[in-house]
């Protein structure tokens, strides 16, 4: 029988890092985040149509990747008039980078 001592305060941080790493674990999802980040600096949100027109994947494939990014809260969505508008959640990415640096890299 395995007895577990008090839950480490890092357990939730490790779970968070793993979830975001999983979401960013496909080159197409990284490309989506990069594209949305670049467009968010020029204008507020990116429409699903923009992703389909500017990325080399089908609409169905992009939708599946976006779903994974939304589940990890890497992207946020605002729905308006039948369109989905995406924004990169910079707070989530900043927390992710900070945790990777401190917990995994020892910085």
NORNOR-V373874 format. One line per field, one symbol per residue. psi: psi as a letter, one per 20 degrees, with the letter a starting at -180 (. if undefined). burial: 1 if it has 16 or more other C-alpha atoms within 10 Angstrom, else 0. A space follows every 50 residues. Layout:
psi=???
burial=???
This chain:
psi=ppppaqpqiighghggggghgghjjphhhghggggggghhhgrgrpqhhg ghhiqlrrgggggggggghghikhqqqpppkjqppqqpnhgghggggggg gghhij.
burial=00000000000011011011001100011001101110100000111100 11000000000100110111011111100000001111100110010011 0000000
